Amino acid sequence: MELRELELDLDAFEGPFDLLLTLVLKDELRPAEVDVASIVVSFCERLAEQERLDLDSVGEFLVLVAALLELKARELFPEEEVDLAELSPDEAAEELARRLEEYRRIKAAAAWLAERLDSERDRFFRLGPAPLAPRVEPGVAPQQPEALARALRALAVEPPQISLAHMELDFPPVSRFLERFRAALRRRRRLDLEQELEGLTRLEQASAFLAVLELRKAGEIVIDQVAPFARILVRRVEEKEAAWTIARSA
Amino acid sequence: MDYRPLRLIGPGPLDRLVRTLEALLVVASQPLSVDDLAHAADEYGPRVEAALELLEERYAEGRSGIVLERVAEGFAFRAARDEAAVCERLFERPADRGLSQAALETLAIVAYLGPCTRPDIARVRGVAADSVVAGLVERGLIAEAGRETAGAVRYRTTTLFERVFGLENLSALPRLDDLGADAGEIRARLEAVAERRGA
């Protein structure tokens, strides 16, 4: 019997045995997809048709099928390689029996499902995606109407009027203090800013300070302060000195 | 079939609820649980159950073209069985048409051992499960149910599975221990072979 010509009809493959082996070796067919038991059954059927036992073919088949089984086992259970290798022959036999029993039960369950499907084939029902509307969970516990009314009343009170008085502040013009400092510096060469500001309102003090900065910018005065928060001294710049200051700042 | 006289639905408050449930069930395309119905109808569970009993009586097999059945942990309308031949001319049952032996075995594994992963299925069947699982997911009979810590996707059976197989819930499946009466024989045969080899 020519082993290569053994015709197979499996779920994953249809054709001669040697083509199957070629595809497996070329990685075009995963051994895990191959139902090896069916191959063995096909081979045995062919064997039964023969008058004489061809030992060469049988031996070759055994070797090839064993190799295929090993490839398949490695692919299916890569992580179990170590565990199974450690099993004693008795334990391995027990594991095999357990797995075969489990598979037999699942096969019986599948047969039950097939029968059930047959008996339920006359049940027609509506199919289709009709998602249920999302449930709105009530976020608030039940409330007393009086308590809610009280809370609402508290919210309904008119808010206090916001004062806009600060918007109407009347800033004294900086020019007034410019004149005042120029006049003072014409009389004296230097003056103490703190003394000059004494008795002024906060707003007038702000304007006065701006005037001092303005005079400094124009080069008319020099400002001195020996340390932070110490007294601020303002000194008039002489004509010659002024020219030099402007030249330097330019 | 028991042909008791049909109970007429009068204008009482329970009958009002019966009408509401009828409306909800006819709109639904999947089974509705008592909780779903009670929530939608803003009613108490026991009253919904009482109203459903009236509806079950009204829509019993043989009494109407529509049958109310308990399926997939809920209630759903379906066509009467004796109208199946007519329904078949217009409608298909794509979910279960031509399920292969491999698909049925995989379904059985997911139904009994699920949620389980593709390697779990391969371990039981001895064949890679990828394409079969993909086919069952496409048919809507199984669906993803989270992942294992290692990252493998777990699968479980769907409501559609229970409807297609007419199961009230998964516990309506026969016990796995009661199936495969010949499973014990395998062990006996294996032991016999081992003894012969040892001798």
HADDOCK unambig.tbl for C-alpha pairs under 7 A between the chains (distance, minus, plus):
assign (segid A and resid 32 and name CA) (segid B and resid 127 and name CA) 5.41 0.50 0.50
assign (segid A and resid 32 and name CA) (segid B and resid 128 and name CA) 5.21 0.50 0.50
assign (segid A and resid 33 and name CA) (segid B and resid 127 and name CA) 5.77 0.50 0.50
assign (segid A and resid 33 and name CA) (segid B and resid 128 and name CA) 5.63 0.50 0.50
assign (segid A and resid 76 and name CA) (segid B and resid 122 and name CA) 6.96 0.50 0.50
assign (segid A and resid 76 and name CA) (segid B and resid 128 and name CA) 6.85 0.50 0.50
assign (segid A and resid 97 and name CA) (segid B and resid 187 and name CA) 5.54 0.50 0.50
assign (segid A and resid 99 and name CA) (segid B and resid 124 and name CA) 6.80 0.50 0.50
assign (segid A and resid 101 and name CA) (segid B and resid 183 and name CA) 4.88 0.50 0.50
assign (segid A and resid 101 and name CA) (segid B and resid 184 and name CA) 7.00 0.50 0.50
assign (segid A and resid 101 and name CA) (segid B and resid 186 and name CA) 6.84 0.50 0.50
assign (segid A and resid 103 and name CA) (segid B and resid 124 and name CA) 5.71 0.50 0.50
assign (segid A and resid 103 and name CA) (segid B and resid 125 and name CA) 6.38 0.50 0.50
assign (segid A and resid 104 and name CA) (segid B and resid 180 and name CA) 5.85 0.50 0.50
assign (segid A and resid 104 and name CA) (segid B and resid 183 and name CA) 5.76 0.50 0.50
assign (segid A and resid 105 and name CA) (segid B and resid 176 and name CA) 6.47 0.50 0.50
assign (segid A and resid 105 and name CA) (segid B and resid 179 and name CA) 5.58 0.50 0.50
assign (segid A and resid 105 and name CA) (segid B and resid 180 and name CA) 4.47 0.50 0.50
assign (segid A and resid 105 and name CA) (segid B and resid 183 and name CA) 6.65 0.50 0.50
assign (segid A and resid 106 and name CA) (segid B and resid 105 and name CA) 6.34 0.50 0.50
assign (segid A and resid 106 and name CA) (segid B and resid 108 and name CA) 6.18 0.50 0.50
assign (segid A and resid 106 and name CA) (segid B and resid 109 and name CA) 6.36 0.50 0.50
assign (segid A and resid 107 and name CA) (segid B and resid 105 and name CA) 5.98 0.50 0.50
assign (segid A and resid 108 and name CA) (segid B and resid 179 and name CA) 5.81 0.50 0.50
assign (segid A and resid 108 and name CA) (segid B and resid 180 and name CA) 5.17 0.50 0.50
assign (segid A and resid 109 and name CA) (segid B and resid 108 and name CA) 5.84 0.50 0.50
assign (segid A and resid 109 and name CA) (segid B and resid 179 and name CA) 6.53 0.50 0.50
assign (segid A and resid 110 and name CA) (segid B and resid 104 and name CA) 5.08 0.50 0.50
assign (segid A and resid 110 and name CA) (segid B and resid 105 and name CA) 4.83 0.50 0.50
assign (segid A and resid 110 and name CA) (segid B and resid 108 and name CA) 5.43 0.50 0.50
assign (segid A and resid 113 and name CA) (segid B and resid 104 and name CA) 6.96 0.50 0.50
assign (segid A and resid 116 and name CA) (segid B and resid 165 and name CA) 6.25 0.50 0.50
assign (segid A and resid 117 and name CA) (segid B and resid 165 and name CA) 5.66 0.50 0.50
assign (segid A and resid 120 and name CA) (segid B and resid 165 and name CA) 6.37 0.50 0.50
assign (segid A and resid 120 and name CA) (segid B and resid 166 and name CA) 6.55 0.50 0.50
assign (segid A and resid 122 and name CA) (segid B and resid 81 and name CA) 5.33 0.50 0.50
assign (segid A and resid 122 and name CA) (segid B and resid 84 and name CA) 4.91 0.50 0.50
assign (segid A and resid 123 and name CA) (segid B and resid 78 and name CA) 6.97 0.50 0.50
assign (segid A and resid 123 and name CA) (segid B and resid 79 and name CA) 6.57 0.50 0.50
assign (segid A and resid 123 and name CA) (segid B and resid 81 and name CA) 5.70 0.50 0.50
assign (segid A and resid 123 and name CA) (segid B and resid 84 and name CA) 6.60 0.50 0.50
assign (segid A and resid 124 and name CA) (segid B and resid 78 and name CA) 5.78 0.50 0.50
assign (segid A and resid 124 and name CA) (segid B and resid 79 and name CA) 5.32 0.50 0.50
assign (segid A and resid 124 and name CA) (segid B and resid 84 and name CA) 6.58 0.50 0.50
assign (segid A and resid 125 and name CA) (segid B and resid 77 and name CA) 6.89 0.50 0.50
assign (segid A and resid 125 and name CA) (segid B and resid 78 and name CA) 4.34 0.50 0.50
assign (segid A and resid 125 and name CA) (segid B and resid 79 and name CA) 6.06 0.50 0.50
assign (segid A and resid 126 and name CA) (segid B and resid 29 and name CA) 5.52 0.50 0.50
assign (segid A and resid 126 and name CA) (segid B and resid 78 and name CA) 6.90 0.50 0.50
assign (segid A and resid 127 and name CA) (segid B and resid 29 and name CA) 5.66 0.50 0.50
assign (segid A and resid 128 and name CA) (segid B and resid 29 and name CA) 6.01 0.50 0.50
assign (segid A and resid 130 and name CA) (segid B and resid 29 and name CA) 5.89 0.50 0.50
